[in-house]
Amino acid sequence: MVPVKARCIVLWVLGVTSAYAQAYRFPGSDEHYGYFYPTAYMDEGGQDWACGGTFYTGHTGSDYGAGSWTGMDDGRRVVAAAEGVVVSTHDGEFDRCTTANCGTANYVILEHGDGRQTWYWHLKQWSVAVSPGQWVGCGATLGYMGSSGNSTGPHVHFEVREPWGSAGDPFDGPCSAPPTYWIDQGGYGGLPGNSCPSNGPCNPVTTLQCGQTLTSANNAAGATSGHSVYGCGTSTWTGSELAIAFSTPVAENVTLAVTGVGADLDLFVLNSPACDGSGAITCSTNPDMNEEWVSFNADPGATYTIVVDGWEGAVSGFSLSAICAGAPPTPADTPADTPADTPAAPPQPPGPPADSASTAETPTVDTDVGTAGPVTPGLPGVPTQPGAHDADPAPNGPDAGSGNLLPVGGAACGCDAAHPASVTHLVALGWWAARSRRRQQHRRRG
């Protein structure tokens, strides 16, 4: 499926895939980590990922108990296994089911930068803490462990869905396909690690001021390759990224423009150098070799981090200009490192992901994540245990769970707070762009 990119102010991602593969932490909170234990792994054709018997027929995920009813009543927090956007949620259902036949579960579905989804099922009533369209960071609270839906005891059912809709096993073992999806999958019968990935902050290589034009490349000296998600959507950038600081002493509207590119580069403005997906103010993610520009209201004295990153491994030289309110730009071509001779890397398909239920005493069964009939793409559609009843309907929301339609941006991204360019800025940008084209034509004639 071809990735689709557009401006983040109104951005819908259709089945995004990427060479980048998201890695997961354990979906239980740090303070409750020691209470959890596996009760059922994914069914790998009559065995679990390690060729053992900790599974039940047709199970499509990984189940973790945490002290049965006492643990549930004490509170066992369920967290995001990785950063992503909330696709669908449901709450308000009865949460003390023991019959595996209690109808709809309380749940959260996240979609991640590589196009995969993670599902968190059987949550406690009224515990869901997120909303569709919201961006969440790794380790963010989603809800609390319960026994809602078709469950026989308190547990969290964690499942990974591929961009094409099928369930995948996150464990790498002799009876499952590599690679592992966990940051640290741990040993058989134990727990995956509970640490989120950390690439450190973006380190700006220079400072851009109003009226200046910086000429550089996204793989110039000081560039990094460890940051991939900036919060304006779930797309993942696998190319090198170059960070530049920007500030202005007065409150004014600022327009940033990236031109002169030879590959697909994209532009992000962040309110901090964290580069962890939480500080995006606005972005421009036009496809191919199109120019990128954004406009935002800068606060006096605030320092912003501008990031130019490559889509699907793209590497290119570029010019970055800052046009501020008050006067047309006065480009002061500031040379930086010339682009390295690095071709754009071809996109690679992502890999695969896992579910289960339990009490401290007796393994439990969750059957609302499957049907005995035909599989619906993107929804739990696997054979259940003999006699089990599937009462859960499809998740709510637009094409929920299919991975084919995902609203991106919003308050968490900050993209809805992006400000359109003023007439002055549009005139200045047009003047500047025409000037740039004339200079390029002159260079070609020379």
Residue, then its C-alpha position, 0 to 999 in steps of 0.5 A: m500500500v502506498p503511503v499518503k502524506a499531506r499537510c498536517i492541518v487536515l491529514w488523513v493517513l491511509g494504511v501507512t507503512s514504513a521501513y521503520a518497525q515500532a518496538y513495544r514495551f510491556p503494556g502494564s505500568d511501571e508501578h504494577y509491573g511486578y504484579f503481572y504474569p502471562t496466562a496465555y500466548m498467541d496460538e501458533g498452530g497448536q503451540d505458543w511461540a516457544c513451542g509450549g502449551t501456554f495458549y488456547t485454541g484460536h487465541t490471537g494475542s497475549d494475555y496477562g493477569a495481575g492478581s485476579w479480582t483483588g488485583m483488579d480492585d486494587g487497580r492495575r494500570v494499562v499503558a501504551a506499549a508504544e507512541g501512537v494515535v488512538v483509533s478507537t475506544h469503548d467504555g461503560e460495559f460491565d467489568r466482572c464477567t466470569t462466563a466468557n459471554c458478557g458482550t462488548a468489552n471496554y477497550v482501546i486501539l492504537e495505531h503506530g508509526d509503522g502502520r500496525q495497531t495494538w489492541y488493549w481489551h477487557l478494561k475496567q468500567w469507566s477507566v478508559a483515559v484516552s479519546p479517538g484522534q488523541w496522540v499518546g506517548c509510550g507508557a501513557t495511561l490507557g485504562y485499568m485491567g478488568s474483566s469486561g466483554n467475553s472474559t472469565g477473569p481480570h486480565v489485559h489482552f494485548e494484541v498486535r495487528e498488521p497494517w493488512g489486518s491480520a494478527g501477528d505474534p510479537f514474540d520471536g521463538p522457535c515456533s513463531a516468525p522473527p523478529t521480536y516486536w518487543i524492545d526486550q521480550g524477556g524469557y518464556g513465562g516472564l514479562p517483556g521489559n517495561s522500558c520505552p525507547s529513548n533516542g535523546p533530544c534533537n540537538p540543533v546544529t545552528t540558529l536561524q533568525c528572521g530574514q535569514t536563509l540557511t543552506s544545508a542538508n538533512n544529513a549534514a554534520g550534526a544530523t541524527s537518524g534516531h528520531s522518527v515521530y514528531g506528533c503531527g500524524t502517525s507517519t514515521w520518518t526514517g531518513s536523517e534529520l537536521a535540527i535548527a533552533f529558532s527564536t524571535p524577541v517579539a511576538e510575531n507570525v513566522t513563515l518557514a519555507v524549505t526549497g531546493v530539495g532533490a528528495d522528499l524532505d518534510l518540515f516540523v516545528l516543535n516547542s522543545p528539542a525533545c523530538d519525542g512526538s509530544g511537542a509538535i506545533t505544526c508541520s508540512t509533509n508534502p509528497d515527493m520533491n515539493e517545497e514545504w512551508v508552515s506559518f505559526n505565531a511565535d512567542p517572544g523569547a521562546t526557542y523553537t526547534i525546527v526539524v527537516d527530516g527525510w521521508e522513507g530514508a530520503v537525503s537531500g540538500f535544502s534551503l530553509s528561510a524564515i520570513c517574519a512579520g514586518a518586512p520581506p526577507t533579506p536572505a543572508d545565505t548561511p552556508a552549512d555542510t554540503p549534502a553527503d553523497t547518500p542516496a535515498a533508501p528504498p522503503q521496506p515493508p514492516g514486520p508482524p505482532a499477539d492476546s489472552a486472559s487469566t486469574a491468579e488461580t485458574p487461566t481464563v479465556d477471552t473469546d470476544v476477540g474472535t468469531a467462528g465465521p469469516v474473518t473481517p479485515g482488521l477486526p478480531g476474526v479467528p476461530t474461538q474455543p469450541g462452544a465459546h460465544d462471540a458477542d463483541p461487535a466491531p469497534n466504534g468509529p470510522d472504519a475502526g480497526s481496519g487500519n485504512l482510515l485514520p484521523v491524525g493531528g488535533a490537540a495533541c499534535g498542535c496542528d489545529a493551532a497552526h496559523p495560516a500565513s498572513v497576506t504579507h507573508l504570502v506576498a513575501l513568500g511569493w517574492w522570495a520564491a520568485r527570487s530563488r527561481r531566478r537565482q537558480q535559473h541564473r546558475r543554470r545559465g552560468 
